[in-house]
Amino acid sequence: MTDTSTVLVTGATGNVGRPLVAQLLTAGHRVRALTRDPDRADLPAGAEVVRGDLADAATLPAAFAGVDAVHLITFAGYEPITNGEEIVRLARDAGVRRVTVLKGDVTRSPLEEAVEAGGLEWTYLGPVEFMSNTLEWADSVRDEGVVREAFPEAKSAMVHEADIAAVAAVALTGDGHAGREYWITGPQALTPPEKVRVIGEVLGREVRYVELSPDEIVAQWRGQGFGDDDIGFFLTMRTNPPEAGYTVLPTVEEVTGRPARTFAQWVRENAAAFGG
C-alpha cells in the first residue's frame, strides 16, 4: 500500500484506535477517523475526522468512500456489532480491500464471520488484557498509596494498547498478513502484587497491596454497579482464565520488528493518573 492510500480507523477515540491513528499518520499514511462525536475527538492534526457509527450502517458509505483499508472493532459502546453483513457489503462496494478486526473474545464474533465470508483480506487481532485496565487502581494509589485486590496468584500477560495498534498498522499497510489471527500479549505475565510493585518502583514511593477475599472483591464490584454476568466473567478470568490470557507470545516483535512495551513503560506514560 502506498502512503497516498487512506486507512479508515473505526473506534478512533478508543484505547487502540487513538494510538493507531497517530502511528499511521507518523508513518505517512492518510487517515480517516470514524467517531460518533467529532467535536470531542481530540485526534492528532492531519487525521480526517468523520462522524459515524458502525452500528448505524446509514452513516458508513461516506466514511468508506475512497478507502483501501479499514480497522474494525466488534463492539459499539458496550454492545456487540450485529450488522456485520451490511458493514462488509458497504466496505466491499466502496472498494475496500483489507481489514483488521479487533477481537473482543476468543470466539468468532458475528462481525468476524461476516468479514471472513465477505471476500475481504482480513487479519484478526486478539489482545489479552489491556494495561489500561490498571487505571481502575489510580484513585486508591494516588490518594492512599494502596491497591485493594483479590486473587494474588492470578497472572495476566497484559499488553500495551500502542502495541496492539502497532500490529494493526503493519497488517493494514503491509502484505503477508491476510488470513492471520494474531494473539497479542505484553512481554511479561504479572500477578496483581507484581503490578503493584512495578507501579511503586516507577512512582518512586511505596504502594501497598492489600489482599481482599473473594467475597470482599465481589461486594466491591457490586458497589461499582456491575451485574451478575459481569461479576461471573471477572471471577472466571481470575480463577480459571484461558491459557491465552497468561501465556506470553512474541507476536508484537514478530509482526512489528521491535519488542513489546513493558508494564513499567506504560506506568511511566500514565504516571500522572496515579499521582506521579
N, C-alpha and C positions, 0 to 999 in steps of 0.2 A: 504493500500500500504506500502511495506517495504522501508527502506531507500536505498536499493540496486536497486530499480527501477529508471528508467530515465524519467525525465519530459522534454519535448521539449517546449521551450518558443519561440514563433514567435513574431516578433516586439520587439526583445530582447533589443534593444538600445533605445526604446521609453520611454515615461513618466511612463508607467505602467510596461513594460517589464523589465526595468533595476532594479527597486526595487524587482520585482518578482524573478528574477534570484538570487539576493542577499539573499532574505528571504528563498528561497528553499535551497540554499547552507548552510545557517546558521542552518537550521533545519535538515541537514544531508542527504539531497536528492542529487542524481546525476542530473545534469542539462546540457542539450544540448541547446545552444542558437543560434537561426537562425537569420542571418543578411545578408544584401546584401554586406556589406563591413567589413569583419572580421578584417582587418588591422587597422581599425579605431574604433573598437567596444569599447575598453577600459572597458571590463567587469571584474568582480571580478575573482581573481585566483581561479581555481577549476572548472570553467564553461568550457564545451567543446564547443568552438565557431565554427560554421559551416556556410559556405556560402550557401545562398538560398533565394528564393523569393516566397511567397505564390502565386503571380500572374503567376509564371512560374512553372507549375507542374513538368517539367522535372528535376528541382533542388531538388525535395522533397523526392524521395524514400530513399536516403541515410540518410536524416535527420530523417525520421520516423522509420528507422530500429532499432529494439530493444527498442522502446519507448512504455511506458504503458499509459501515459497521455500527452495531448497537450493543451497548451494555444494558442488560435487562435484570430486573430484580423480581423475585417471586411473590413479594408482598406489597400491597398498597396500604400504607399505615400499618396496622396490625392484622389486616385481613389478607388471606391468600388471593392471588390473582386467579380468576376463574374464566376470563375471556381470552385464554391463550390462543385459540384457533383464530380469532379475529385479529389479534395483535400480529400474529405470524403472517396472515394474509395481507394485511396492510403493509407490513415491512417488505414482504416479497414483491408486492405490486409496485412499491416505491423503488425497487432495485437494490434493497439491502442484501448484502451477500454474506456477511459474517456477524455472528452474535456471541457474546459471552452471557452466561446466566449465573447470577449469584444465588446459590442454593440456600435454602433455609432449613433443610433436613437431610437425613441420609437417604431418604427415599425420593423417588421422582415426583415432582410436583406436576399439576396439570399443565403449567406453562412449559416445563421441560419436555413433557410428552408432545405438546403441540409443536415446539421448536424442532424436535427430532423428526417428527412426521412431516414437517413442512419444507424440507429440502434446503434449509439454510446450513451454512458451515458453522457448527456450534462448538463451543467449549464451555464446560460446566466448571464452576468454581465452588469448591466445598470447604469453606473455612471452618475451623473449630471455634472455640470461644474467643470473642474479641477482647483484646486487652482493655478496651474502653469500658467493659463491664465493671472494672475495678473502681470506676468513678462513684459507684454506689457506696464506697467507703470514704469518700472525700470529706464529707461533713464531720464524721467522727474523728478522722485523722487530724483535720485542721483544728477542730475545737477541743479535742480531748487527748489526742495522741494515742488513740485506741482503735482497734478493729475488733468487732464482735462477730464471730462467725463460727459455724459448726463444721463437723466433718473434717478435722485437720489432716486426715490422710488422703483426701481426695486430690488427685493430680489433674492438672489441665495443661495442655500444650498450647497455651494462649498465643494468638497471632496479632501482630500489629496491623491495624487497618490499612496502613500505607503499603504493606507487603501484599495484601490481597489486591489492592489497586494496582500494584506493580505487575503482578501476574496477569491481571485483566488487561493492562495496557499492552503488554507483549502479545497476548493472544489476539487482541483486536487489531493490531497493526503489523503483525508478522505472520509468516507462513509456518506450517508444520504443527498447528495446534487444533485443527479441526477434528472433531470426534473424540477429543480427550476430556477426561474428567479429572481435574486437579484438586486433590485434597491438600489444604494449605494449613500449615502449623507454624508456630514460632520455634526457636532453637532449643527450648527447654520445656520440660514438664514440671510445673511447680505446684506445691501444696499451698493452702492458704497461709500457714505460718512463714513459708519461704517467700511468698509475695510480700507479706508484711515486713519481713527483714529487708528485702530489696527497697521497699518504699522508705524505710527508716534510713538506710545507708545513703540513698540518693538525696533525701532531705537533710541529712546530717543531724538528725535528732532521734531520740527514742520514740518508737512507735510500738506499742504493746499489742500482742494478740491475746484476746480473751475468748476462750472456747465456750461456746453455747451448747446446750444439749439439743437433741433433735426437736423436743417439744418447744424449747425456747425459740429456736430459729423459725419453726412453723408459726408460732404466735407472732413473731416479728413480721413475717411475710403477710400474715392476715392483717396486721395493723397497717401495713403499707397498701392494702387494698387488693391483694392477689386472691383469686378464687381457687377452688379445689383443683381444677385442671392444671393451672399454673403451678400450684404447690406440688402436685403429684409429679409434674415434669421436673421441677427443681430437685425433689428428693431422688428421683431416678438418676439424674445427672450426677448426683453426689455419692450415691450409694451403689449404683450399678451402671456406671457410664459405659457407652460404647467404646471399644478399644481405640477407635479413631480419635476420641477426644483427648487421650493422654499419650498417644504414640507420636513421637517427633519424626517428621518426614523432611526430606531435603528438597521439597518441591520449589520453594522460593528461589533457592540458589540454582537449581537445575533450569528453571524457566527464565530467570532474570539475570543470572550470572553473578549475583552477589548474595552474601549470607543474609538470612532473615534477621530482622531487627530484634534486639533483646527487650525483655520487660524493663530492664533498667533504663534503656534509651527511651521507652515510652513514658516512664515516670518522669524522666528529666524534661521531656517535652510538655508534660502536663503538671509539672510541679506546682504551679500557681493554684490549681484546683485543690491541692492538699495543704495549702498554706505555706508552700516553699518559696 
